[in-house]
Amino acid sequence: MIKDRRQHGESVAGFRVCENGDVELLGDAEVETIVERGLREALEQLRPPHRPSLH
């Protein structure tokens, strides 16, 4: 089954395949949110562990 998750007037910016095989059409805003979340998580993993200051 295909589910349309776009907001009114948005074009299809991407899609996601769910575990049950459904396909969700994603609009610009949702794809942007997913990308931002992924970048934030990747940056968190790259950040060195917190070290107490030497002052």
N, C-alpha and C positions, 0 to 999 in steps of 0.2 A: 504494500500500500504506500502511496506517496502522500505525505503531509506537507502542506504549504505553511511555513512559519514566517513568511515575509510580512512586513508591515505594508499598509496600503501604499501602492505606488512604487515600491522597491523592486528592483530587478533581482534576478537570481545571482547571488555572489558566491554561492558554494552549496554544498550538500553534505549531509551526514548520513551514514548507514547505521541504523540501530541494530542491537543484538538480535532482535526478532526479524530482521530483514527489511523492515520498513525504511523508506528513504524520506528524509526531511529536507525540503528546500529551504535554504537560509538566505536571508536578505543581508544587505550591506552592514547594518548595525550589529547584527548578531555575529557575523563573521569577524568584524572588527573587535568585538568583545572577546571572542575566542582567541584571536591572534594576540591581543594585549595580555590575556591571562597566561597564554603559553610563553610569551616573552618574559613576563614577570617571574614565572616559575623557573625559567631557564637562568635568568640573572641571579635568582636566589641560590641556585645550585652552584653558580660560578663564584659567588661571594665567598671570600675566605672566612673561616670560623672566627667568631668574635674573640679578640684578645684584649685583656685588660691593658689600659694605658700604663706606661712606665713612669708617669708623673707622680 
